[in-house]
Amino acid sequence: MKAIMQDRYGSTDVLELREIDQPVPGDDEVLVRVRAASVNAYDWHFMRGDPYFARVIMGLGAPKAKIRGRDFAGVVEAVGARVSDLKPGDEVFGEVDGTFAEYVCVPDNMVARKPANLTFEQAAALPLAGNTALAGLRDLQAGQRVLINGASGGVGTMAVQLAKARGADVTGVCSTRNVDLVRSLGADHVIDYKRDDFAADGRRYDLIFDLVGNRSLTDLRRALTPNGALALSGGGTSNGGSLIGPYSLFLKARLASPFIRQHRVFFVEALQSKANLGELREFAESGTLVPVIERTYPLSEAPEAIRHVEIEHARAKVIVTT
């Protein structure tokens, strides 16, 4: 099978399309013929080994996971002996390392049936970004005011829709070119950060979901209500070279926490599970959550797709098809 492989850290020139052996599923795994996979910031962070401290998990000298890609949609090719809820021919989606490939083996608890009303490309956009949006908004209540900083990105476009589904008053922050997109997703208010400063306009929010990491902890807290919460996820600079990257703001928040009597600050952890995938499927099939796709690339151009997401600040989701 063909796959996008990586043997060392660096820019897109470390990625190579190769012919490798097709994987064989274990007893608790599902073999999926990948039809589409999504590009995430996760991919360029892994490509570059950035931030440096994360190499303790990624691999110190080279990535442990050699095939890039994290989420997918496709068709079940074979199932392991202990898998009972899926069978060959089922259309599925899920999340696992190594999805920029024609086939991937997935643990049974990280794959679920694809939303019936979505294309493979749309379904592939859901898992990682959708899980992150769910985690960041988990405690959001109807009637609360939420600000999503980075509302036009992969996670942001889903967070806007999910926050509206929870009955919140939603403000999205994005660049000028994306204002109409964010408004079309249901945002009640859209702030063009090139023209206005959400931290200085006097409006206060019950939850700020920060997906960019471009504002100080002081700025973010200034825009919260007295008992508001700050959810931190992603951000940081591209091109590698950072020590702790998007975690810097969270570490500052942890260090400052003994002196902060108000506000809850948490780093969003998107834990993968069949239950979460099922929740995303329900939102999609009800029409509540519609993945937005900016562009699609063939597998052979996956390095260019990653470059586009990293360097050109792609809006919504970018998809790789096989």
Helices and strands as residue ranges (DSSP letters): E 2-6, G 12-14, E 15-19, E 29-39, H 41-48, G 52-54, H 55-58, E 71-79, E 91-95, E 103-107, G 108-110, E 111-113, H 120-124, H 127-136, E 145-149, H 154-165, E 169-174, G 176-178, H 179-184, E 189-192, E 205-210, H 217-222, E 224-232, H 247-256, G 257-259, E 264-267, H 274-285, E 293-298, G 299-301, H 302-311, E 317-321
